[in-house]
Amino acid sequence: MYGRGWLLITMKRKISIAIVWMIVSLSLISAVPCTESVEAIGGDDENGNDLDLDLLEVGDILLTRGSMFDKIIPGEWTHAAMYIGDGQLIEAVARGVVIRPIEEIHNNNEVGVFRVSVEDEVKEAAVEFALEQVGKPYNIFLFNKRVHGPSYYCSELVWASYMVNGICIDANPGWSWDYAFAVAPTELAEHPDTAMIMYAD
């Protein structure tokens, strides 16, 4: 089998990746302005997008890109939020887990809406869990994930809301060289139980 040397090399690589992710996490949180706008993480294009908000359903996942984080966060998408109904979305941003008007999603350069293939009851339960996290701070440790944590980053909040109901929508739930032990927005999009139903730019 493999010798001790191989094991040490593997451990050093994992530690190195974790350190890199920690550095990225700290640089992200210092770079993100604490504002009330979805622009804070999602985007800053004056043109925005023309997403048809009337087609959204409770529990839909909104993934965005087109911000200064596109070159830092691995994957195609760089921010995640969830539609909770009544014209509102929930997301984790620099100031923590917050609820915002869905219209603010138009501030983003690009947005994709992903629907999870589960019963409506599960989606409603996911929203209920997410709402219970409102007010919790932003999780700067982007290289890991927890269902019941004291803080959340954007895609971790969405993942945890479904995971607590037995639905894992992380395409790489274990270790990966691209995402460490985290769940990135792109991993939500790549899971076979989610499907893009809308895209707008």
Secondary structure as UniProt FT lines:
FT   HELIX           4..31
FT   HELIX           38..40
FT   TURN            46..47
FT   HELIX           53..55
FT   TURN            58..59
FT   STRAND          61..65
FT   TURN            68..72
FT   STRAND          79..85
FT   TURN            86..87
FT   STRAND          88..93
FT   TURN            94..95
FT   STRAND          96..101
FT   HELIX           102..107
FT   STRAND          110..116
FT   HELIX           120..132
FT   TURN            133..135
FT   TURN            142..143
FT   HELIX           154..163
FT   TURN            164..166
FT   TURN            177..179
FT   HELIX           185..190
FT   TURN            192..193
FT   STRAND          194..200
//
